[in-house]
Amino acid sequence: MKTICVCGGLARLQYKNEQGRIKDKVVTIYNVPAYYCADCQEAFTTGSDSLRFAQRVRKAVESGAEELEF
C-alpha cells in the first residue's frame, strides 16, 4: 500500500515494532503499520492507527503486559 507524504514523496506501508510509554511503564507493540517516505526519511501512522496504538499501549499497561501485537 502507498500514500503521499507531506513532502510530496511516495510513502510505502511497513510494519514496525514501536515502544509506547505511560508514566514509567514502557511497552512494545509489535507490527504497527507505518508509512515510510524514502524522500524525506520520515515515518508516520494514520489517525486511526495512531489511536489504536494508544489503546494497545493503555491495554498493555493496565494488564501488566510488557508487549502486545497491534
Legacy VTK file of the C-alpha trace (Angstrom):
# vtk DataFile Version 3.0
C-alpha trace
ASCII
DATASET POLYDATA
POINTS 70 float
0.000 0.000 0.000
1.180 3.551 -0.718
0.208 7.100 0.211
1.567 10.576 -0.354
3.806 12.096 2.336
3.507 15.744 3.390
6.759 16.400 1.487
5.071 15.168 -1.691
7.045 11.934 -1.857
5.610 8.443 -2.088
5.340 6.672 1.278
5.129 2.893 1.453
3.444 0.847 4.154
5.754 -1.038 6.506
5.181 -2.842 9.789
7.379 -1.835 12.703
7.770 -2.635 16.362
7.144 0.541 18.361
7.502 1.401 22.023
4.884 3.328 23.937
5.008 4.791 27.409
2.529 5.677 30.115
4.319 7.343 33.042
7.193 4.987 33.938
5.796 1.928 32.108
7.252 1.167 28.674
5.639 -1.442 26.425
6.443 -2.777 22.968
3.694 -3.072 20.378
4.578 -5.410 17.513
3.658 -4.980 13.839
2.406 -1.389 13.957
1.514 -0.216 10.423
3.523 2.876 9.494
4.181 4.637 6.222
7.829 5.380 5.406
8.876 8.076 2.926
12.241 7.441 1.264
12.417 11.063 0.081
12.341 12.780 3.494
13.160 9.720 5.657
10.054 10.231 7.814
7.720 7.534 9.143
4.109 8.230 10.107
0.894 6.434 11.007
-2.651 7.272 10.009
-5.017 8.826 12.527
-6.981 5.638 13.163
-3.786 3.585 13.570
-2.359 6.191 15.969
-5.493 5.919 18.091
-5.376 2.130 18.047
-1.674 2.209 19.006
-2.502 4.379 22.047
-5.306 1.983 23.011
-2.969 -1.014 22.740
-0.353 0.725 24.917
-3.012 1.530 27.531
-4.304 -2.066 27.471
-0.792 -3.477 27.898
-0.054 -1.202 30.872
-3.402 -1.951 32.524
-2.913 -5.715 32.156
0.729 -5.631 33.256
1.996 -6.888 29.881
5.319 -5.660 28.520
4.411 -6.372 24.896
1.356 -6.851 22.656
0.571 -7.359 18.991
-1.007 -4.404 17.224
LINES 1 71
70 0 1 2 3 4 5 6 7 8 9 10 11 12 13 14 15 16 17 18 19 20 21 22 23 24 25 26 27 28 29 30 31 32 33 34 35 36 37 38 39 40 41 42 43 44 45 46 47 48 49 50 51 52 53 54 55 56 57 58 59 60 61 62 63 64 65 66 67 68 69
